[in-house]
Amino acid sequence: MNAPTFPKRDPAEAGFWDLRYEARFAPWDAGRVPAQLRELVAAGPPRRVLVPGCGSAWDVRLFAENGWEVLGIDFSEAALAAARAILGPNGQRVRQGDFFAPIAEAPFDLVYERAFLCALPRRLWKPWAERVAQLVAPGGLLAGFFFFDEGERGPPFPLHSQAELAELLDESFALEEERAVDDSIPVFAGKERWEAWRRRPVP
């Protein structure tokens, strides 16, 4: 099946994603939860977690069903409609929100990264790094999946090297864990790493 044709929009705007969710075109959506996240949740204990760009929110459901105090945000109303259908009784765990705007519940013990950074145009990566440092409490974690590839076009917009990611995060975070991913969906297969970054103490 060929991909639908969409009008040209900026992926930094909600309309870009509304069009895709309304057309049920979401090749980034695995329809399941990846193994590394299941391991993280199982290790516990439950904590306070933010899932930015939560999309259809399979991950939010896992956190909620395991007792975590989870908030998923997305600026696409169409994405949130898909999320609420999946979340059922946990539908209140997601809301429309802008990652770069104030979030009353911040800071969090964990910010979970799953195809959010690579959905952002590269011009927003430095502001993303600054914002995530504000949202993760000292001693907390930024953990999840980071997409590496060649080229510039996207989304998904790829990191070109681990050094590029370190340049974004090293000022506020220390890398604790990095490993290969063996259950990626096709769009990310062989091109993503699971990483956990610990928030450094605030001076």
C-alpha distance (Angstrom), angle and dihedral (degrees) to the residues before:
residue distance angle dihedral
M1 . . .
N2 3.79 . .
A3 3.80 120.2 .
P4 3.81 114.9 -102.8
T5 3.79 118.5 -105.0
F6 3.80 113.2 -114.1
P7 3.80 130.6 -169.7
K8 3.78 113.9 -104.7
R9 3.81 110.7 -88.1
D10 3.78 136.1 161.0
P11 3.84 110.3 -102.8
A12 3.81 87.0 -142.6
E13 3.82 86.6 71.3
A14 3.79 126.0 76.6
G15 3.81 92.4 -128.6
F16 3.82 91.2 68.6
W17 3.81 90.4 60.8
D18 3.81 96.2 36.6
L19 3.79 89.3 61.6
R20 3.79 92.4 52.6
Y21 3.79 97.1 46.0
E22 3.81 91.3 45.2
A23 3.82 87.9 53.5
R24 3.82 90.2 45.7
F25 3.79 88.9 -122.7
A26 3.81 107.2 141.9
P27 3.82 111.4 139.2
W28 3.83 88.7 166.7
D29 3.82 91.1 63.1
A30 3.80 110.9 94.0
G31 3.80 93.9 -171.9
R32 3.81 87.6 -133.7
V33 3.79 142.4 58.1
P34 3.82 119.9 -93.4
A35 3.79 121.2 -117.1
Q36 3.81 97.1 -116.0
L37 3.79 91.4 56.5
R38 3.80 91.4 49.5
E39 3.80 88.3 53.6
L40 3.80 92.1 49.9
V41 3.80 92.7 49.6
A42 3.80 93.1 45.3
A43 3.82 90.9 51.7
G44 3.83 89.1 59.3
P45 2.92 151.9 132.0
P46 3.82 97.8 -172.7
R47 3.79 112.6 -106.8
R48 3.80 140.6 169.5
V49 3.80 112.1 -72.5
L50 3.80 137.8 180.0
V51 3.81 121.4 -153.6
P52 3.83 107.2 -165.8
G53 3.79 118.0 -160.5
C54 3.80 86.9 15.1
G55 3.81 94.9 177.6
S56 3.79 111.3 179.5
A57 3.82 89.0 -4.9
W58 3.81 104.9 -134.1
D59 3.80 86.4 147.8
V60 3.80 92.7 49.9
R61 3.80 89.0 54.2
L62 3.81 91.9 53.0
F63 3.80 92.2 50.7
A64 3.80 92.5 46.6
E65 3.80 94.6 47.6
N66 3.80 89.5 52.6
G67 3.78 96.1 52.3
W68 3.80 100.4 -99.6
E69 3.80 119.4 145.9
V70 3.79 94.2 -122.1
L71 3.78 133.1 177.3
G72 3.80 121.6 -172.6
I73 3.79 118.9 -166.6
D74 3.77 131.5 -171.5
F75 3.79 131.3 164.6
S76 3.82 92.0 -145.2
E77 3.79 114.0 89.7
A78 3.81 89.6 -163.6
A79 3.81 89.7 56.5
L80 3.80 90.6 49.8
A81 3.79 91.4 51.0
A82 3.82 88.1 56.2
A83 3.81 89.8 46.2
R84 3.80 95.1 52.4
A85 3.80 90.7 52.4
I86 3.81 89.2 56.1
L87 3.81 96.5 40.2
G88 3.80 97.0 51.9
P89 3.82 107.6 173.2
N90 3.82 89.8 12.5
G91 3.79 93.2 59.0
Q92 3.80 90.8 117.5
R93 3.81 88.7 67.0
V94 3.84 90.8 79.4
R95 3.77 131.9 58.2
Q96 3.76 141.2 165.5
G97 3.76 109.5 -87.8
D98 3.78 146.4 144.6
F99 3.80 115.9 -119.9
F100 3.80 89.8 -145.6
A101 3.83 94.7 51.9
P102 3.82 125.8 80.3
I103 3.82 115.5 -73.9
A104 3.79 113.3 -158.7
E105 3.82 94.8 -149.7
A106 3.83 95.0 55.8
P107 2.95 138.3 153.9
F108 3.82 103.9 57.6
D109 3.80 133.5 -165.2
L110 3.79 89.0 -132.8
V111 3.78 136.9 19.4
Y112 3.79 108.9 -163.5
E113 3.80 116.7 -146.9
R114 3.79 118.0 -154.2
A115 3.82 117.3 153.5
F116 3.81 92.1 -37.7
L117 3.80 101.9 109.8
C118 3.81 91.6 44.5
A119 3.81 89.6 51.2
L120 3.80 90.2 59.6
P121 3.81 120.7 84.8
R122 3.77 110.5 -111.3
R123 3.82 91.8 -110.0
L124 3.83 86.9 70.4
W125 3.79 97.8 50.4
K126 3.80 97.4 91.9
P127 3.83 91.5 47.6
W128 3.84 87.1 47.8
A129 3.81 90.9 55.2
E130 3.79 92.0 47.8
R131 3.80 91.6 47.7
V132 3.80 96.2 47.1
A133 3.81 88.9 52.4
Q134 3.81 87.7 57.1
L135 3.80 93.2 47.8
V136 3.83 99.1 49.1
A137 3.79 114.2 74.6
P138 3.83 116.7 -128.4
G139 3.79 106.5 -82.5
G140 3.80 91.0 21.0
L141 3.79 128.1 116.4
L142 3.76 140.8 -109.4
A143 3.80 101.1 -160.7
G144 3.75 137.1 164.3
F145 3.78 143.7 71.9
F146 3.79 127.3 -25.3
F147 3.81 123.0 -165.6
F148 3.81 120.1 -135.7
D149 3.80 125.6 -174.1
E150 3.78 143.9 121.1
G151 3.77 125.9 -87.6
E152 3.78 135.0 45.7
R153 3.78 106.6 -113.2
G154 3.76 123.6 101.5
P155 2.86 170.6 26.6
P156 2.90 99.2 -71.8
F157 3.81 89.4 51.6
P158 3.80 108.1 -163.9
L159 3.74 132.0 -137.6
H160 3.79 107.7 -128.2
S161 3.81 97.6 -148.7
Q162 3.76 145.1 -6.7
A163 3.80 87.0 -105.8
E164 3.80 89.9 61.3
L165 3.80 91.2 54.4
A166 3.80 91.2 45.3
E167 3.79 90.1 53.0
L168 3.80 88.4 57.6
L169 3.80 96.9 45.6
D170 3.81 111.1 24.8
E171 3.79 95.2 88.7
S172 3.81 92.6 63.1
F173 3.82 106.0 15.7
A174 3.80 140.4 48.9
L175 3.80 119.9 -146.2
E176 3.82 109.9 -118.7
E177 3.79 104.1 167.4
E178 3.78 137.0 18.6
R179 3.79 126.9 170.3
A180 3.77 144.5 150.6
V181 3.79 123.1 -88.8
D182 3.80 117.9 -133.2
D183 3.80 102.2 178.2
S184 3.81 100.9 55.4
I185 3.78 122.4 146.9
P186 3.83 114.5 -113.7
V187 3.82 97.4 -94.4
F188 3.83 90.6 57.7
A189 3.82 101.5 29.6
G190 3.80 112.5 137.8
K191 3.80 91.1 -2.1
E192 3.79 106.4 81.4
R193 3.78 137.3 73.9
W194 3.78 131.5 -160.0
E195 3.80 108.4 -128.2
A196 3.80 136.2 174.2
W197 3.80 120.0 -159.1
R198 3.83 121.0 -168.7
R199 3.81 117.2 -142.0
R200 3.78 109.8 -119.6
P201 3.82 120.0 -130.0
V202 3.78 113.5 -87.5
P203 3.83 110.0 -111.2
